[in-house]
Amino acid sequence: MIQEVRQAVVQTLVDQAGRLTSVRPEEQVVVAVDFLPWRRTGLRVPPERTLILRVPKKNLEEVKAGRLSSEEFGRRVQVSEY
């Protein structure tokens, strides 16, 4: 499940690379995904796991311009799990 979510986030970043116009090239784009346990109650519970994906905006610009493949872009995304 974690790998599928990671791939989906990376692909979404590639697909939407041109839409992040307010982020400067020297800045980072960070996406956090919390994995919550399934509960029937409406109570908030802490996440079982959090996935953090981080990539420099300049890499998104390189993908958009065709100078970087989506595969290479995916390798450049830093991933942390908590």
N, C-alpha and C positions, 0 to 999 in steps of 0.2 A: 504494500500500500504506500509506504513512504516513497519508494522509487517512482511509482506512478504519479504521485502528487508532485514530486520534484520535476519530472519530465513535463507535466502539464504546466507548471509555473514557468519553466524555461521556455516552452513553446509559446506561451501567452506573451512573455516578454519580447520574444522575437517578433511575433505577429503585431504587437502594439508598439514597437520601437519608435515609430514616428509620432506617437501621441504624447510622449513625455516631454513636451517642449519647454516646460517651466523648470526642468532640472538641467543644471549646467553640466558641461562635459567633465569637469573635475569633481563632480559630486558622485555619490553612490546611490543606486536604487536598491532598496532593501524590502523584501517581502517576508512576512512572518505568517506561518500557518500553524494554528493550534489544533491538535487532535484531541477531541473531547470524548469522554466515555458516553455511551448511550444510556440515557436515563429517562424513565417515564415521568418523573416529577419535573417541575419547573425550576428546581433548585440549581443554582450555578455551582459548578464544580471546577476545580483546577484542571488544566489540560494534562493528559497523560504524557504528551510529548509535544514539543514545539520544534518546527523546522524553520530555519532562517536561511534565506538565500540572498546573497549580496553580490552586486556586480557594478563596476564603474559605468557611468552613463556613456563614456566615450566608446565602450564596447558595443553598446546598443546602436550608437551612431554608425559604427563600422559595419554592423550587420545590415542596417538600413541602406547604407551606401553600396553594399555588395562586396566590401573588402574583407569580410569575415563570414565564414560559413556558419550556419546554425549549429553544426556539430562542434566546431571550434569554440563558438560562443558558449555552448553548454559546458565545455571543459573549463572555461574561465570563470564560471559562476562558483563562488565560494559557498559551501553548504555547511551549516552547523546544526546539530540536534541537541536538544536539552530535554 
